[in-house]
């Protein structure tokens, strides 16, 4: 009986004592903040584009034939004059031989015509040949000379066409793509390879019609690449299209990077930022994601720094 009482008394005393109230610590939460400044009269717009070599081109054969040599692969660097692909030149070799034979025949005819003309001139000087004989011999000699010139030109054309069976680099380039295979029959003009020459990099993008009027050659632009983290590249606007595309109301624009890096490769996705003049000077510009709406209207959360990296958050009503 005494034990229960003590327990009850202990419970009574515990219930009557005042609990100690601990000091409440401020609740700290990580937030993302943006520094807000007055609009200086310019606005930025970011547009997406694709990087490419400043000297990119698709090369092809001028004649058709079967591919018998393909000594390069995608990614190889080729020097000026280095062989990229070669066609079977058997038919062109025969054409050169035929032209050489025609030239030899024309030279023989010319020698015969010149000798005949010389004899007739001597006979005419001794009054042993008529004027008609002299004119006929001279005409034959001139005709033989013309045939020689024609045969020489035909031989030059045949050799030139034979040289077209070899596709060589016209500078220090990189093989970006190959569109043919060995033993494949290709036609004249069909793409064989794409080569990127030089070290320059440019970004091609489409600008909507609402912004194209604010772009001019020589403007500065800033380019970033999703594949290259924390790097920004300065560029200059070098080309501004004057006609939009057929299917979209965008205009082609080219930005050339002033100091490209070796890490930039043609085909990379790029984001180009332009600064346009604006009539909204003095207006505060904030990200749209920072604006919150409720039954009282639009507002933002204002972070007022207190100490270190800490800030006190308060509501601030705004007009959008």
One Martini backbone bead per residue (centre of mass of N, CA, C, O) as a GRO file, in nm:
protein
  320
    1UNK     BB    1   0.056   0.062  -0.019
    2UNK     BB    2   0.309   0.253  -0.007
    3UNK     BB    3   0.404   0.222  -0.302
    4UNK     BB    4   0.158   0.351  -0.444
    5UNK     BB    5   0.180   0.629  -0.316
    6UNK     BB    6   0.454   0.707  -0.418
    7UNK     BB    7   0.377   0.691  -0.702
    8UNK     BB    8   0.153   0.901  -0.688
    9UNK     BB    9   0.327   1.129  -0.580
   10UNK     BB   10   0.522   1.131  -0.810
   11UNK     BB   11   0.309   1.202  -1.020
   12UNK     BB   12   0.221   1.470  -0.899
   13UNK     BB   13   0.490   1.616  -0.907
   14UNK     BB   14   0.537   1.589  -1.212
   15UNK     BB   15   0.277   1.744  -1.299
   16UNK     BB   16   0.362   2.027  -1.146
   17UNK     BB   17   0.598   2.067  -1.306
   18UNK     BB   18   0.800   2.275  -1.508
   19UNK     BB   19   0.894   2.291  -1.819
   20UNK     BB   20   1.161   2.320  -2.021
   21UNK     BB   21   1.238   2.573  -2.257
   22UNK     BB   22   1.371   2.562  -2.560
   23UNK     BB   23   1.552   2.704  -2.789
   24UNK     BB   24   1.474   2.807  -3.099
   25UNK     BB   25   1.580   2.716  -3.406
   26UNK     BB   26   1.639   2.800  -3.707
   27UNK     BB   27   1.515   2.723  -4.019
   28UNK     BB   28   1.710   2.557  -4.260
   29UNK     BB   29   1.708   2.616  -4.618
   30UNK     BB   30   1.763   2.541  -4.933
   31UNK     BB   31   1.824   2.785  -5.190
   32UNK     BB   32   1.752   2.961  -5.493
   33UNK     BB   33   1.923   3.248  -5.608
   34UNK     BB   34   1.873   3.582  -5.755
   35UNK     BB   35   2.013   3.852  -5.886
   36UNK     BB   36   1.874   4.176  -5.878
   37UNK     BB   37   1.841   4.405  -6.153
   38UNK     BB   38   1.851   4.648  -6.356
   39UNK     BB   39   1.768   4.732  -6.670
   40UNK     BB   40   2.006   4.846  -6.922
   41UNK     BB   41   1.858   4.798  -7.221
   42UNK     BB   42   1.891   4.479  -7.226
   43UNK     BB   43   1.848   4.159  -7.391
   44UNK     BB   44   1.838   3.808  -7.367
   45UNK     BB   45   1.903   3.539  -7.610
   46UNK     BB   46   1.864   3.189  -7.652
   47UNK     BB   47   2.007   2.971  -7.902
   48UNK     BB   48   2.010   2.697  -8.108
   49UNK     BB   49   2.280   2.484  -8.239
   50UNK     BB   50   2.543   2.389  -8.477
   51UNK     BB   51   2.845   2.262  -8.511
   52UNK     BB   52   3.107   2.358  -8.748
   53UNK     BB   53   3.305   2.379  -8.996
   54UNK     BB   54   3.427   2.645  -9.181
   55UNK     BB   55   3.547   2.401  -9.400
   56UNK     BB   56   3.298   2.240  -9.521
   57UNK     BB   57   3.281   1.945  -9.743
   58UNK     BB   58   3.160   1.780 -10.035
   59UNK     BB   59   3.295   1.515 -10.211
   60UNK     BB   60   3.365   1.422 -10.564
   61UNK     BB   61   3.342   1.282 -10.862
   62UNK     BB   62   3.368   1.359 -11.217
   63UNK     BB   63   3.354   1.051 -11.247
   64UNK     BB   64   3.285   0.728 -11.323
   65UNK     BB   65   3.304   0.416 -11.119
   66UNK     BB   66   3.525   0.193 -10.957
   67UNK     BB   67   3.627   0.121 -10.645
   68UNK     BB   68   3.988   0.042 -10.562
   69UNK     BB   69   4.047   0.283 -10.345
   70UNK     BB   70   4.055   0.329  -9.962
   71UNK     BB   71   4.291   0.473  -9.741
   72UNK     BB   72   4.060   0.587  -9.557
   73UNK     BB   73   3.917   0.715  -9.251
   74UNK     BB   74   3.734   0.804  -9.007
   75UNK     BB   75   3.934   1.076  -8.865
   76UNK     BB   76   4.137   1.132  -9.065
   77UNK     BB   77   4.432   1.291  -9.160
   78UNK     BB   78   4.494   1.506  -9.441
   79UNK     BB   79   4.690   1.611  -9.685
   80UNK     BB   80   4.794   1.782  -9.934
   81UNK     BB   81   4.728   1.548 -10.200
   82UNK     BB   82   4.597   1.321 -10.068
   83UNK     BB   83   4.460   1.017 -10.091
   84UNK     BB   84   4.115   0.901 -10.082
   85UNK     BB   85   4.033   0.800 -10.384
   86UNK     BB   86   3.992   0.529 -10.642
   87UNK     BB   87   3.950   0.448 -10.973
   88UNK     BB   88   3.899   0.278 -11.246
   89UNK     BB   89   4.132   0.347 -11.539
   90UNK     BB   90   4.113   0.177 -11.804
   91UNK     BB   91   3.941   0.350 -12.001
   92UNK     BB   92   4.128   0.604 -11.974
   93UNK     BB   93   4.385   0.473 -12.080
   94UNK     BB   94   4.275   0.414 -12.365
   95UNK     BB   95   4.210   0.708 -12.436
   96UNK     BB   96   4.503   0.804 -12.422
   97UNK     BB   97   4.619   0.613 -12.636
   98UNK     BB   98   4.438   0.710 -12.866
   99UNK     BB   99   4.533   1.007 -12.857
  100UNK     BB  100   4.831   0.945 -12.915
  101UNK     BB  101   4.782   0.818 -13.194
  102UNK     BB  102   4.645   1.065 -13.322
  103UNK     BB  103   4.888   1.250 -13.290
  104UNK     BB  104   5.090   1.087 -13.457
  105UNK     BB  105   4.924   1.102 -13.719
  106UNK     BB  106   4.919   1.414 -13.739
  107UNK     BB  107   5.225   1.455 -13.752
  108UNK     BB  108   5.271   1.296 -14.014
  109UNK     BB  109   5.084   1.470 -14.191
  110UNK     BB  110   5.240   1.733 -14.144
  111UNK     BB  111   5.509   1.649 -14.266
  112UNK     BB  112   5.398   1.588 -14.548
  113UNK     BB  113   5.270   1.870 -14.602
  114UNK     BB  114   5.534   2.035 -14.568
  115UNK     BB  115   5.696   1.898 -14.790
  116UNK     BB  116   5.500   1.958 -15.024
  117UNK     BB  117   5.508   2.264 -14.994
  118UNK     BB  118   5.809   2.300 -15.048
  119UNK     BB  119   5.812   2.185 -15.339
  120UNK     BB  120   5.605   2.376 -15.466
  121UNK     BB  121   5.758   2.637 -15.414
  122UNK     BB  122   5.999   2.566 -15.598
  123UNK     BB  123   5.835   2.524 -15.857
  124UNK     BB  124   5.708   2.805 -15.861
  125UNK     BB  125   5.979   2.963 -15.878
  126UNK     BB  126   6.035   2.793 -16.172
  127UNK     BB  127   5.760   2.763 -16.328
  128UNK     BB  128   5.644   2.440 -16.248
  129UNK     BB  129   5.392   2.578 -16.098
  130UNK     BB  130   5.100   2.663 -15.998
  131UNK     BB  131   4.897   2.852 -15.805
  132UNK     BB  132   4.706   2.624 -15.721
  133UNK     BB  133   4.923   2.434 -15.609
  134UNK     BB  134   5.018   2.622 -15.385
  135UNK     BB  135   4.748   2.661 -15.236
  136UNK     BB  136   4.695   2.362 -15.179
  137UNK     BB  137   4.954   2.306 -15.014
  138UNK     BB  138   4.904   2.518 -14.797
  139UNK     BB  139   4.630   2.408 -14.696
  140UNK     BB  140   4.735   2.130 -14.610
  141UNK     BB  141   4.934   2.232 -14.398
  142UNK     BB  142   4.727   2.387 -14.220
  143UNK     BB  143   4.544   2.141 -14.166
  144UNK     BB  144   4.760   1.969 -14.027
  145UNK     BB  145   4.813   2.168 -13.792
  146UNK     BB  146   4.522   2.163 -13.678
  147UNK     BB  147   4.518   1.858 -13.616
  148UNK     BB  148   4.740   1.869 -13.404
  149UNK     BB  149   4.601   2.058 -13.205
  150UNK     BB  150   4.355   1.874 -13.162
  151UNK     BB  151   4.514   1.625 -13.058
  152UNK     BB  152   4.637   1.763 -12.813
  153UNK     BB  153   4.369   1.835 -12.672
  154UNK     BB  154   4.261   1.546 -12.654
  155UNK     BB  155   4.492   1.447 -12.472
  156UNK     BB  156   4.443   1.641 -12.238
  157UNK     BB  157   4.155   1.546 -12.176
  158UNK     BB  158   4.220   1.248 -12.121
  159UNK     BB  159   4.416   1.304 -11.883
  160UNK     BB  160   4.215   1.463 -11.709
  161UNK     BB  161   4.004   1.235 -11.677
  162UNK     BB  162   4.202   1.040 -11.542
  163UNK     BB  163   4.254   1.223 -11.290
  164UNK     BB  164   3.950   1.194 -11.183
  165UNK     BB  165   4.006   0.900 -11.047
  166UNK     BB  166   4.142   1.096 -10.835
  167UNK     BB  167   4.096   1.167 -10.489
  168UNK     BB  168   4.204   1.470 -10.342
  169UNK     BB  169   4.333   1.678 -10.128
  170UNK     BB  170   4.309   2.052 -10.082
  171UNK     BB  171   4.412   2.000  -9.780
  172UNK     BB  172   4.410   2.023  -9.443
  173UNK     BB  173   4.222   1.745  -9.324
  174UNK     BB  174   3.912   1.585  -9.215
  175UNK     BB  175   3.740   1.291  -9.189
  176UNK     BB  176   3.393   1.280  -9.132
  177UNK     BB  177   3.293   1.107  -9.394
  178UNK     BB  178   3.172   0.800  -9.560
  179UNK     BB  179   2.985   0.695  -9.876
  180UNK     BB  180   3.180   0.452  -9.945
  181UNK     BB  181   3.301   0.151 -10.108
  182UNK     BB  182   3.451  -0.104 -10.203
  183UNK     BB  183   3.349  -0.187 -10.529
  184UNK     BB  184   3.191   0.061 -10.588
  185UNK     BB  185   2.952   0.217 -10.791
  186UNK     BB  186   2.999   0.541 -10.916
  187UNK     BB  187   2.893   0.862 -10.975
  188UNK     BB  188   2.889   1.158 -11.092
  189UNK     BB  189   2.855   1.368 -10.797
  190UNK     BB  190   2.863   1.176 -10.580
  191UNK     BB  191   2.904   1.139 -10.262
  192UNK     BB  192   3.200   1.046 -10.073
  193UNK     BB  193   3.284   1.292  -9.875
  194UNK     BB  194   3.357   1.457  -9.563
  195UNK     BB  195   3.534   1.763  -9.503
  196UNK     BB  196   3.754   1.920  -9.259
  197UNK     BB  197   3.893   2.238  -9.280
  198UNK     BB  198   4.075   2.360  -9.065
  199UNK     BB  199   4.018   2.543  -8.736
  200UNK     BB  200   3.746   2.646  -8.771
  201UNK     BB  201   3.443   2.754  -8.590
  202UNK     BB  202   3.088   2.716  -8.632
  203UNK     BB  203   2.748   2.839  -8.586
  204UNK     BB  204   2.433   2.708  -8.671
  205UNK     BB  205   2.121   2.894  -8.694
  206UNK     BB  206   1.783   2.976  -8.602
  207UNK     BB  207   1.596   3.277  -8.645
  208UNK     BB  208   1.342   3.443  -8.561
  209UNK     BB  209   1.150   3.702  -8.687
  210UNK     BB  210   1.145   3.867  -8.407
  211UNK     BB  211   1.492   3.888  -8.410
  212UNK     BB  212   1.639   3.953  -8.686
  213UNK     BB  213   1.636   4.274  -8.668
  214UNK     BB  214   1.869   4.271  -8.420
  215UNK     BB  215   2.075   4.168  -8.637
  216UNK     BB  216   2.436   4.199  -8.700
  217UNK     BB  217   2.717   4.231  -8.827
  218UNK     BB  218   2.962   4.195  -8.559
  219UNK     BB  219   2.833   4.074  -8.338
  220UNK     BB  220   2.817   3.957  -8.024
  221UNK     BB  221   2.871   3.624  -7.878
  222UNK     BB  222   2.766   3.347  -7.671
  223UNK     BB  223   2.903   3.013  -7.624
  224UNK     BB  224   2.765   2.690  -7.550
  225UNK     BB  225   2.824   2.347  -7.425
  226UNK     BB  226   2.702   2.057  -7.298
  227UNK     BB  227   2.984   1.891  -7.335
  228UNK     BB  228   3.106   2.169  -7.206
  229UNK     BB  229   3.193   2.253  -6.899
  230UNK     BB  230   3.239   2.571  -6.791
  231UNK     BB  231   3.225   2.707  -7.093
  232UNK     BB  232   3.299   3.005  -7.280
  233UNK     BB  233   3.241   3.145  -7.614
  234UNK     BB  234   3.349   3.371  -7.826
  235UNK     BB  235   3.168   3.559  -8.084
  236UNK     BB  236   3.080   3.624  -8.436
  237UNK     BB  237   2.872   3.773  -8.655
  238UNK     BB  238   2.882   3.674  -9.015
  239UNK     BB  239   2.578   3.568  -9.074
  240UNK     BB  240   2.270   3.694  -9.240
  241UNK     BB  241   1.971   3.617  -9.326
  242UNK     BB  242   1.711   3.723  -9.581
  243UNK     BB  243   1.576   3.430  -9.578
  244UNK     BB  244   1.352   3.207  -9.510
  245UNK     BB  245   1.219   2.925  -9.462
  246UNK     BB  246   0.979   2.714  -9.588
  247UNK     BB  247   0.867   2.575  -9.301
  248UNK     BB  248   1.008   2.811  -9.139
  249UNK     BB  249   1.033   3.124  -8.946
  250UNK     BB  250   1.354   3.121  -9.022
  251UNK     BB  251   1.694   3.238  -9.000
  252UNK     BB  252   2.004   3.217  -9.111
  253UNK     BB  253   2.290   3.178  -8.887
  254UNK     BB  254   2.638   3.285  -8.821
  255UNK     BB  255   2.887   3.183  -8.578
  256UNK     BB  256   3.215   3.279  -8.502
  257UNK     BB  257   3.477   3.164  -8.335
  258UNK     BB  258   3.751   3.318  -8.202
  259UNK     BB  259   3.851   3.069  -7.980
  260UNK     BB  260   3.878   2.767  -8.033
  261UNK     BB  261   3.857   2.440  -7.926
  262UNK     BB  262   3.953   2.104  -7.934
  263UNK     BB  263   3.673   2.005  -7.798
  264UNK     BB  264   3.543   2.100  -8.052
  265UNK     BB  265   3.289   1.948  -8.254
  266UNK     BB  266   3.133   1.862  -8.511
  267UNK     BB  267   2.778   1.844  -8.407
  268UNK     BB  268   2.747   2.009  -8.171
  269UNK     BB  269   2.560   2.138  -7.929
  270UNK     BB  270   2.438   2.478  -7.910
  271UNK     BB  271   2.444   2.798  -7.722
  272UNK     BB  272   2.328   3.119  -7.816
  273UNK     BB  273   2.399   3.452  -7.700
  274UNK     BB  274   2.211   3.747  -7.717
  275UNK     BB  275   2.208   4.112  -7.737
  276UNK     BB  276   1.934   4.323  -7.705
  277UNK     BB  277   1.771   4.592  -7.759
  278UNK     BB  278   1.580   4.788  -7.515
  279UNK     BB  279   1.284   4.968  -7.373
  280UNK     BB  280   1.322   4.840  -7.053
  281UNK     BB  281   1.442   5.051  -6.885
  282UNK     BB  282   1.426   4.989  -6.524
  283UNK     BB  283   1.333   4.706  -6.539
  284UNK     BB  284   1.274   4.424  -6.367
  285UNK     BB  285   1.440   4.110  -6.415
  286UNK     BB  286   1.304   3.781  -6.390
  287UNK     BB  287   1.238   3.474  -6.343
  288UNK     BB  288   0.952   3.298  -6.400
  289UNK     BB  289   0.993   3.080  -6.164
  290UNK     BB  290   0.975   3.311  -5.922
  291UNK     BB  291   0.675   3.329  -5.973
  292UNK     BB  292   0.388   3.367  -5.763
  293UNK     BB  293   0.046   3.245  -5.716
  294UNK     BB  294  -0.255   3.375  -5.567
  295UNK     BB  295  -0.532   3.529  -5.428
  296UNK     BB  296  -0.344   3.806  -5.402
  297UNK     BB  297  -0.133   3.730  -5.630
  298UNK     BB  298   0.173   3.839  -5.711
  299UNK     BB  299   0.493   3.689  -5.606
  300UNK     BB  300   0.793   3.693  -5.407
  301UNK     BB  301   1.100   3.579  -5.275
  302UNK     BB  302   1.295   3.750  -5.038
  303UNK     BB  303   1.651   3.762  -4.995
  304UNK     BB  304   1.800   3.863  -4.688
  305UNK     BB  305   2.088   3.910  -4.572
  306UNK     BB  306   2.269   3.823  -4.263
  307UNK     BB  307   2.487   3.563  -4.263
  308UNK     BB  308   2.677   3.479  -4.486
  309UNK     BB  309   2.469   3.223  -4.641
  310UNK     BB  310   2.239   3.371  -4.503
  311UNK     BB  311   1.872   3.420  -4.504
  312UNK     BB  312   1.574   3.610  -4.515
  313UNK     BB  313   1.242   3.528  -4.580
  314UNK     BB  314   1.013   3.713  -4.796
  315UNK     BB  315   0.737   3.874  -4.898
  316UNK     BB  316   0.670   4.011  -5.244
  317UNK     BB  317   0.483   4.212  -5.409
  318UNK     BB  318   0.383   4.217  -5.762
  319UNK     BB  319   0.412   4.342  -6.104
  320UNK     BB  320   0.389   4.200  -6.436
   0.00000   0.00000   0.00000
